[in-house]
Amino acid sequence: MRKWQRCCNLALLGMGAAVLSGCAHQPMIGAANVPGFFSGILHGFIAIFSLIASLFAPVRAYAFPNSGFGYELGFLLGFALCLLVALLALLPRIGGRIS
């Protein structure tokens, strides 16, 4: 019973922190030259490389400010495309068969 109560308290603390950080101040978005759908595809495709580069240099994997839904959709599609290309490249090496 005591262990269960401790888990619940930690979960409530985590949810409280998430709620409080959700209303954090964001910088103003400039209207000119914000990345859109195609920039999102490119950024999503190179996200893994950006993550590795961010360990050594101040590099961001995700552009902010961006155009919103279009950029996010492009980022998601680019990242999925990157994972698909990596899977298709590695599949023959791990014994899979592409038919």
N, C-alpha and C positions, 0 to 999 in steps of 0.2 A: 504494500500500500504506500509506503514511504517513497519507494523508487518511482512509482507512478505519479505521485504528487510532484516530485522534483522534475520529472519530464514535462509535466503540464506547466509548471512555473517557467521552465526554460523556453517552452514553446510560446507562452504568453509574452515573455520578455522579448523574444525574437520578433513576434508580430507587432508588438508596440514599437520597437525600433524601426521596423519596416514602414509602419504608418507614419511615424514622425519624420522619417527621411523622405517620404513620398512628396512632401510639400516643400522641399528645399528650393531655394531661389535659383533660377536658371538665368544665364546671361541672355541679353536681348538678341533677337535674331535679325540679322541684316537681310534686306529684301533682295539685294543684288548678288548674283553669282553664287547661289547656294547649290550644292550638289543635288542632282536629281536621280532619275531611274537608272540611267546608264552608268553614272558614277557609282551608284550603289552596287551594280553588278560587278564592276571592276574592284571596288573595295571589298566586296564579299569574296571574290575569287582570290584575292591576295591577303585575306584576313589571317590565314595561318602564318604566312611569312611576316606580316605586320606584328603578330603576337610574338614571334621569335625576336624580331628587331626591337620590340619594346623592352626586352630584357636588357638591351645594351644602349639604347638611345631613346630620347623622348618622342616616340612615334605613337600615333593613335590609329587604331584599327577601324574606328567608326567616326565618320565626319559629323561634327556639330558646329554650327547649325546646318541642318539639311532641309530638304523640301517636304519632309514628312512621310506620308504613306508610300509615295512613289520610291523614295530612296530606300526605305525599309524593305519594301517588296523586292527591289533590285538587289539589296544586300543579301536577303534571304535566298534569292534565286542564285546569285553568284556563289554564295557559300555552299549551297546544295550542289551546284555544278562542280565546284572544286572537290568536294567529297566524292562525287560520282567519278570524276576523272581519276582521282587517286585510287578509288576502289577498282576501276577497270584496269588501271596500270598494275596494281598489285595482285589482282585475282589470278593471273596465270602463274605467278611466282609462288603462291601459297597452295597450289594444286587445284584451283577451281578451273572450270571449263566454260568458255564462252561459246554458246552455240547460236 
